[in-house]
Every structure is written in structure tokens, then in C-alpha cells.
């Protein structure tokens, strides 16, 4: 009798859940015709994999939300060309009638598209992965919403970590010579210099560079004057750098290779040797993050595409889901684009693979930042695990309470901010005030 009662209760609960689920699906608002969403991304060039992963993340997000019949994707190849990236937005807006646009993945494409948006305020543009900070800061427009990150945002605390916990004083920073790596270098520099660092030496190379022989020779000649090397790039370039690093025996010369956000991404750690174990980097997403939202996301991504997701996949996934939830709030209408923008930026996302995030007043994500470390899992596979976490970091990082003063700084550049301690602190005093610098000196940093 007791078993029968348990069975009956179990059956009733199952029926209730099923009926509730069916009713919820039926209650979904469906547009009379699919909503057009345009995507720009590079399908060629040295970061083509990033474009592919962006689209995969978007496709998975649409599937997870059950909106395959309600959204029609239009995808345009930017060919890794900033000017073409803006032209493609025109194509999507005018020819494909897209009022919702997901932008491209590189910094120079993003900067170009941000300028385009100033003249096209009747659409919403959400960056695919572009991370130059001025897109949602000094160059902000209301139609820009970034469910992602800025290059500086994830590096402030990494620079602090390298200075305070690793105790390094002098760093060689190597990176591609364009806006995104400048931002990563700038954020790192600020965290490093304000927490005990003394000097950074920059070495810039052309984007897409794959020959590092001359740079390796230079690193060998600098070994007595610097503590570690900070690499600031991603994809195939990092793989080429690491091969040269091992070939020239740099691991025996420098105790540490430090990485920018994309240096230890999943598309890299599957292609490097086990000697990559121990590389520290910083990001808003960590593939080894054990939270349920991430493990479920990775499983669904693998099942659908047969490959590993990366931070670009996550941003595509989060971006389209924010769009879908925003459309839910406005009844799947796009005639009032500002209402859709308001609905998106009002969201507090709690089920992202990266962890929770919400939007600041400049429409950029406030989120956790992680120091990650490359390690081996139980199968011998390389994976990034969380070494340290910083919660609810805005794009202003430690300057959250002095935002106007921070935005009075010149924009990030290949030679700005200054990279020796004396000049850096003079510059900081000029824009943030001498009391700010005095407080840094008194407290030994932040």
C-alpha cells in the first residue's frame, strides 16, 4: 500500500511538471515572423576560429532557449578588416533588415563598428568579443550593449597579482600592435605599477605574426634585467610563440610565462606541450570553472559541435540569450529599439557559464574576474583552473569610485600609460590627484 502511494505521488508530480512545462511552452510569445539578427565575424585570417566559435555559441543559445523558429540569423564575413566590418553592418541593416546586430571579435573591428553606430542609433549592437574599453566608456552610445568584457577590466587585478603575490618588479610585455593588446597591456600596467611594480618593457609585433626568432634572441639578451615575460595575444600566434619559446630554451631563462586573456584559451592549450602547465593568465571565463552552468554548457557544446568551447563561444551564447530574454520582455517586437535596450540592460544573469553578471550604466558587464592557472586534469589533459577570484568587477576596476577622473586619462595606446614607476605615478597624480598617489604609497598599493 505504501509503495502504491509513493508511486501515485511520483506519477502525479511527474504529470504536474509535464503539464506545467507544456503550458509554459504554449505561453511563449511567438513573433508573427522570425526576428532577423545580424552577425559579423571573421571567417578568414589568423582569428577565423574566433568567428566560428562566436557563431557556434549563438546557435547553441538559440537552441537552448527553444527559439530556432523565432530567430533568423544573417552572417557576414568581415575578413578581419575594420572598414569592411562596418560595411557589413550596413549590409545587415539595409539589405537583411536587421535591427539587432552582434558585432565582431577583434578590437580594431569593434572600434570601427562603434563609430558606425554613432550614425545608426535605430539599431542595437552587441559586440561579439571586441574588448577595447572605449566602446562602452569614452566612446559610449546608448545603442551599444556589451555582454562581454573590456581588455583592461580583466587585467587590473592580474597586474596587482603579479606585483603583490608573485613579487615581480620588472616585466617584459610582448604583444600584437593594435588596440586590444594595448588595452590588455594598459590594464596590466596600472595594476602592476600601483601595487609595487617598477618597470615594463614593451615589444610590439605586427598582428598575425608567426615568426618569433628575432624576439626570442632579444629575450635571451634581456634575461639579467627582467623577472618574467607577459605574452599578450591569442590563437595561432600564441602557438607559434610557444614553439619558439621552447626551441630557444626560454623556460630555462625565465621562471614564468604570464598570459593575457586569450593566451591559455581552449583553442591554444590543446595545441601546446605539457610544459605549458603553470602559465597564469586572467579572464572573465575559465573552462575549468566547476559551476553547474559551465559544466552543462560545455557538455551541450561538445554534443552539438564535437569541439571545446572558449570565451568567445560563451559571449555568443550569453549575448543571444540576453537578446532573447529582452525580446520576451517587450513581446518580441522590435519597433521600439530603446525599449529592447532597456530590457536587456535591466537583466541580472545568474546562469552564465562564466558566473553571474549584470550591466553598468555604460552597458558593459559587471562580472567576476579570475586568475586562472594551466594544470593537468585527471586524464592528463591541460585545463585552466581558477586560482583566485575577484567578484563583481566593473569595467572601471579599482577606479569604480573615480570614474570621471579615470575617463580623463588619454585612451590606451601602444606607449600609454607610462611604463616606469616614476613617470607612471606622476601621470596618475595628474589625472587622479596627488592624494590618490600618496595613498597608494602609504598602503603599498590598493
N, C-alpha and C positions, 0 to 999 in steps of 0.2 A: 504493500500500500504506500509505504513511504517512498519507495523507488518510483512508483507511478506518479506520485505527487511532484517529486523532483523533476521527472520527465515532462509532466504537464507544464510546470512553471518555466522550465527551459524552453519548451516549444512556444509558449505564449510570449516570452521575452524575445525569442528569435523572430516571431511573426511581427511583433511590435516594431522591432528595429528595421525589418524589411519594409513594412508599410510606411514607417516614418521616412526611410531612405527614398522610397519611390515617390512619396508625396513631396519630399524636398526637391527631388529632381524635377518633378512636374511643376513645382512652384517657381523654378528658374525663369527669369525673364529671358525671352529669346528675341533677338532682333528680327525684323521682317526680312532683312537680307544681311549677309555676313558683313562685319565691320572690317574695312581694309586697314591693315597695319603694314607699314613700310619698314624695311630693314636695310641698312647699308653696312657692308663689311668687305674686307679684302679677301678675295678667294685666290689671290696670287701673291707672289713675293714672299719674303722671309717670315712673315707672320700669318700666312694663309691659314695655318692651323687654328689661330685665334678666331678668325672669321667663321670657320667651320664650327668651332665649339660654341660660339655665340648662338648660331642658328640652332644647333642641337639643343642647347639649353632652353631656347624659346619654344621649340617644338615640344619638348618634354613638359614644359609648364602648361602649354595649351592642352595637352593630353591629360595631365593630372587634374586640371580644372574641368575637364569634360566639355571643352568649348571648341572641339575640332570643326563643328558645323557653323560656328558663330564668328570665327575669325578667318580672314583670308590674308595670307602672307604674300607680300611682294618683296623680293630680294634683289638688290642691286650691288654689283661688284665695284668697289672703289678702286681696285688695282693698286692700293697703297699710295694714292695720290690725293693730297689735301684738297686741291682745287676740284678734282673730279668728285670727291666726297660730297662737296656742296652741290655740284651739278646734279648728282644723283638724288639729292633731296628734292630738287626742283622737279625731276622726272617723277618721283614718287607722289609728290603733292599734286602736280598738274595732270599728268597722264594717268596715274593709277588712283587718283582721288583719295589719297591717304592723309587724314588729319592727325593720325597717331604715327609717330616716327621713332624708330630705335636707331640711334646713331652708330658710329663706327667704333673701332677698338684702339686706335693709336692716338697719341697726343696731338700730332700735327693735323690729323683728320678732324679731331674734336675741336681744336681751335678754329679751324676753317668753318666748321658747321655751326659753332657758336656765333660767329659773325653773320652767317646766313640767317640765323634765327632772329636776329635783331630786326630784319626786314620782313619776317614771316611770323608774326605773333598770333596768327589764327590757327596754328597747329601746336601740338605738344611734341617736344623732342626729349627723349630719354637716352643718354649715352649708352652705347653697347659695352664699352670698357675704358673709353678715353678718360684720363685721370688728371689732366692739368687743372690746377686748383682754380684758376680764374674763371673757368666756365660757370662755376657756382659761387663766385666771390666777386672779384673786381669787375668781371665781365658778365655778371648775372642778369638774366632776363626772366620774367615770370613764367615763360613757356618752357623753360629748361627744368627738368626734374631728374636727379641722378640717384638711382637706387644702387649706387656703387660706392665710389671712394675717390679720394684725391691722392696723387703721388706723395704729397707731403704728409698727409693725415696718418699714414701707416708707418712713417719713418721718424717722426718726432721722438717717440718713446724708444725706438730702436737705437737712435744715436745716443740717447740717455743710457740705455742698457750697455752699449759698447764702452762708454766712458766710465760709468759707475761700477758695473759688475764685472766686465772683462778687464777693466783698468787700463785700456789702451789710451795712449796720449797722441800718437801720430798715425794717420791712416792715409793710404793711397786709394783714391776713388777713381775707378775706371768705368766708363760708360759711353753709350752712343750719344752723338752730339745733336740732340733735339729736345723739345720741350718737356716730354715726360721724364726722361732721365735727369734733366735739370731739376725738376720738381722733387724727385726722389733724393737727389744729392742735396738739395736745399733743406728739405725736412730733416735729413740725417745730420747735416751740418749744424742746424740750430740745436737739435737735441744733444749732439756731441759737444759743441763749443760751450753751451750753457751749463754743462754738467761735468766739466773738468778736462775736456779735450783741448789740445793745444794747436794742432795743425792738420790740415788735409791738403794733399797734393792731387790735383785733378789731371787725369789723362783722358782725353776725349778722342773718339774714333768715328768714322762715318757710319751711319745706320746700315745694318745688314753686313757689317764687316765680318769676315770669316778667317782672316789671316792675322794671327797674333804673334808671329815670330819676333817682330821688332819690339813689341810691347813686353814680351817675356824677357828679352835681353835687357830692356830698360829696368824691369822689376828686379832682375838679378843685380844690377848695379846700384840699386837703392836699398838693398837689404839691411844695411847697417843703420839706416836713418828712420825707418818706419816699423811699426808694430804689426800691422796686418793690412790686407787688401780687401776693399769693398767693391764688388762687381755689381754693375747697375744696368741690367739688360734682361733679355728673355729668349726663349725658343732656341732655334738653331745656332744663334750666336753664342749662347752660353755653352752649348755642347762643344762647339769649336774651341772656345776659350779653355774649357776644362781639359780637352785633349792636349792642347799646347801646354797648359799648366803642368800636367803630368809628364809630358815629354821633356820639358825643361827642368823638371825636378823642383818646382816651386814649393811643393808641400814640405820639403826638407829645409826650405829657407824661411818661410813664413809659417807661424804656428796656426794661422787661421785664415780661411776664406770666408768673408762675410758676404751676404747677398741682398740685393734689392728684392722687391716683392716677387718678381717672376723668375728669379734665378733658380729656385728649387721647386718650380711648379711641376705638376704631374707629367707634363709632356717633356720635361727635362730629366727628372730622376729615373725615368725608365730607360734613358739612353746613356747614362754615365756609369762610371765604375763604382765599386763599393767604397772607394776612398773618399767618396762624396759624403759619407757618414760624418756627422759633426758640424756640417755647414749650418750656420744660423742665418735666418732671414726674418722678415716681418710682413704680415699681411692681415687682411680682414677675413680671410678664409683659409682654413687648414684642412687638407684632405684627411688627416688622421683625427680630426675632431670627433669624439665618440658620441655626441648628442644624437638622439633618435632621428631628428630631421635630416642630419647629414648621412647617417648610415642608410636610411630609406632612400634618400636622393641618389646616392652612389649606386645602390642596387638597381633602382629603376633605370638609371642612365646606362649602366652596364648591360642590363637586359635588353634595352631598346637599341643601343648603338654598338655594343661589343667593345667599347673603349672606356678609358678612365676620364671622368670629368675634371675640369680645372676651375680656377676662379672666374674665368670668362664664361664658362658654362653656367656657373652659379648666378652670375649677374644677368645673363639672358633669361634664366629661369625665374629669378626674383622680379626682374623688370616686367616680363609679360604677366606674371601673376598680380603684380601691383596694378597694371593696366586693367586686367580682368576684374579685379575687386573694385577698382574705381568705376568701371562701366556698370557693375552691379549696382553701385550706389546712385548712379544717375539714370538708371533704367535703360542702359545700353543705347543711349542717344549721344551723338557727337556734335549736335548743332551748337551747344554751348561749351566750347573747349575750356573756358575758365572754370566752369563747374566741375569738369572732369579733373582738371589740375588740382583744384581744391580737395576733391575726393581722394586723390592719390596721396597728396602730401599729408592728409589727416591720418593716414594709416599708421598703425603700430604693428609691425610684422613680428610674429613670435615663432614662426615655423620655417624660417630660412635655414638652409644648410650651414650658413656662416654663423648663426646665432641671431638674437633679436636685433632689430634696428627700427629707427623712425627718422623722420625728416626734420632738418632745422629750417630756420626762416629763409635760408637761401636755397632750399630744396635739395640739399645734399644729405646723404645718410649719416646718422649718428649711430655708431656701432662699436662692437668690440674690436680691439686690435690685439693680435697675438704675435709674440716672439715664437717662431717655430724652429725646430731642430730636426735635421735629417737623421733618421735612425733606421734600423732594420726591424721588420715585424717578425712574427713567429715563423713565417715561411721563408725568411731571408730576403724579402722584397723591401726596397727602400721606400720609406714613407715619412712625411712630415708629422711630427707630434708637437703638441702645444707645450712650450717650455715655460711661458709666462703670459698672463692675460692682463689687458687694460680695458676696463669696461666703459661703455658709453663715451667713446672718443669722438668729438666733433671734428669737422674739417679744420677747425682752428686749433685743435690740440690743446697744448698748455696755455694758449693765448685766448681761450674762451672768454675771459673777463676783460680782455683788452682788444676786442675785435676791430674796432675802428683804427686803433693805433697799428695793429698788425697789417691791416689793409693799406696803411700809409707807406709801408715798405714798398720799394720797387718790386715788380714782378720777378719771379725766379728767372735766372739766366745762367749761361754757362760759366760766368765768372762772378755770380752774385748768389748768396751773400758771401762776404769775405771769409777766407779760409785759414787765417791765422788768428790766434786768440786776441791779441791787442787790437787789431783792426776790427775784428768782429764785435767786440764789446763796445768800441767807440760807435760803431754803426747802430748797435742795439740801443745805446743811450740816446742817440739822435732821434729815433722814432718811438721808442718805448719810455724814454725818460731815464735820467741818471739814477733815481731811486730804484727802478726796476733792476738795473745792473748792480747797484750796491747790495740789493737784497740777494741776488744770485751769488755774489762773492761771499756775503755773510753766511749764507746757508749751504754753500758748496754745491749749488745747483737748484733744481726745482724742489 
